[in-house]
Amino acid sequence: MSTRILVLGGARSGKSAFAEGLLTDAPAVRYLATAVLDAADLDFADRIAVHRDRRPAHWTTVENTEPATVLAAETPATLLDDIGTWITARLDARGAWDAPRGTVAPDCDELVAAVAAYRQRLVIVSPEVGMGVIPATRSGRLFRDEIGTLNQRLAQVCDEAYLIVAGLPVRLK
């Protein structure tokens, strides 16, 4: 059984549901939810609610957390969903949207090291980028570049990687 699995996919590809399905046999799962709820954004709140409602009752949810810190304490199974909202929050926290690329590198280094050191079952969900047009805004290009680099690094330290396309998993590694 693989210890660390990276699940990549586009928006609405089914990547989170696939990742959750990889842990259905686990007696307990720690779910690291990286999204930061904005009460004014009702659409995003609805999306978060769908994820909450889909989770089994016996899973423990840890919200708005730093994954590297939480991963220091191992549990039998952990699901980290998702790297895209995490890196967005890190870009916000460092005021990096107008800063040079690589400003969040220390955060990414810490996360990759925590994932590499983790020895229990770990499933990580992240958006795959770069399959469309070049973003028109600097912030869009920055996000694309940072998450693309981080996805490559996570794929290197994970035992398996999947790309979800139209709800179908394609095993990459």
C-alpha positions, 0 to 999 in steps of 0.5 A: 500500500502506498503511503503518500498519494498526490491527486491532481485535477482541474476544477470540478474534475472529481479530484476530491471525491476520488481522494476521499474514496482512497480512504474509505477503508481507513477506520479513522481519517484526519481531514486537513481542510485548507480553505478559509471561509469568507462569510460574504462569499456564499458560493464558496461557502456552499462549495465548502458545505458540499465537502463537509456533508460528503465526509463520513462522520467518523472523520476528524476535520482540522480547518484553516491550518498549516499542513506542515505543522499538523503533519508533524503528528502522524495519524493512520490516515490523513487527507489534505484538501487542497494545496490550491487554497493553501498556497493562495492563503500563503500568497495572501499572508506574505503579501506576495501577489506583487512580490517576486516569484518564489516569495512563498518558497520557504512555505513550500519547502516546509510542506514538501519536507513534511510530506516527505517525512510523513510515514502514514497514509497521506492523500493530497489534493491539488489543482493541476494548472497550465492546460488552458490559456495563459492567465491575463493577470499577473496574479493568475500567472503567479498562482499558476507558476507557484502551484505548478512548481509545488505540484512537481515537487510533491509528485517527486516525494509521493509514492503515487500520483493520479490525474483526474480527468472528467471524473476518471483517474489516470495513474501517473506514478 
